[in-house]
């Protein structure tokens, strides 16, 4: 039996610093996850997103899994993989700049 890839949005079209809600994707014991963030806008855009793992459904008090730093002209994206088996994950958009800049972040696994 193969496991289908599951996805969850962590941040959607966010234009100011903000923590997203805690999300979970149950993988029947498989903790492999990929995290990706994208910033789009007009001209120079930049953003910093910290991804946290947590053992409770909360967007505070988590453990940082990684930081995604984005910078580009009109768009930029990056991400990382993790095998940390946290029950919940949330994203914290700690910085954003650029005309019309908005951030999206998600996880899949």
C-alpha positions in Angstrom: 0.0 0.0 0.0 1.4 3.4 -0.9 0.8 6.6 1.1 -0.6 9.5 -0.9 1.2 12.8 -0.5 -0.8 15.1 1.8 -0.6 18.9 1.8 -1.5 21.6 4.2 -1.3 25.4 3.9 0.6 27.2 6.6 0.2 30.8 5.3 -2.0 32.1 2.5 -1.6 35.5 0.8 -0.2 37.1 4.0 0.9 40.8 3.6 2.1 41.6 7.2 4.0 39.7 9.9 1.9 37.0 11.4 1.9 33.5 12.8 -0.3 31.0 11.0 -2.5 28.4 12.7 -1.0 25.0 13.8 -1.6 22.3 11.1 -1.2 18.6 11.1 -1.0 16.0 8.3 -1.2 12.5 9.6 1.0 10.1 7.7 0.5 6.9 9.6 3.9 7.3 11.4 5.8 8.7 8.5 7.4 12.0 9.6 9.0 13.0 6.3 7.9 16.5 5.4 8.8 19.2 2.9 8.2 22.9 3.7 8.1 25.6 1.0 7.4 29.4 1.0 7.0 31.9 -1.8 6.9 35.7 -1.8 5.5 37.6 -4.7 5.0 41.3 -5.5 6.2 44.1 -7.7 9.9 44.9 -7.9 12.2 43.8 -5.1 10.5 41.5 -2.6 11.8 39.8 0.5 10.4 37.7 3.4 11.6 35.6 6.3 9.5 32.6 7.5 10.3 30.4 10.5 8.7 26.9 10.6 8.0 25.5 14.0 7.1 22.0 15.3 4.9 21.6 18.3 3.4 18.7 20.3 0.2 20.6 21.0 -2.2 22.3 18.6 -0.9 25.8 19.2 1.0 28.5 17.3 3.3 29.4 20.2 5.9 27.6 22.2 7.1 25.4 19.4 10.6 24.4 18.4 12.1 26.0 15.3 12.6 23.4 12.5 14.1 25.9 10.0 14.1 29.4 8.6 13.3 30.2 5.0 14.8 33.5 3.8 13.5 34.8 0.5 14.7 37.7 -1.7 14.1 38.4 -5.4 12.6 40.5 -8.1 8.8 40.0 -8.3 9.1 36.5 -6.7 11.2 34.1 -4.7 10.7 30.7 -3.3 12.7 28.2 -1.2 12.1 25.4 1.3 13.6 22.5 3.2 12.9 18.9 4.2 12.6 17.6 7.7 12.1 14.2 9.3 11.2 15.6 12.7 8.0 13.8 13.9 6.1 16.8 15.4 2.3 16.4 15.7 1.7 20.0 14.7 3.5 22.6 12.6 3.1 26.3 12.2 4.7 29.1 10.2 5.7 32.6 11.5 6.2 35.3 9.0 8.7 37.5 10.8 9.6 39.9 8.0 8.1 41.0 4.7 8.9 43.8 2.3 8.2 45.0 -1.2 5.4 46.7 -3.1 2.3 44.4 -2.9 4.4 41.6 -1.3 2.4 38.6 -0.1 3.6 35.3 1.3 2.3 31.7 0.9 3.8 28.8 2.8 2.9 25.1 3.0 4.0 21.6 3.9 3.6 18.3 2.2 4.6 14.8 3.0 
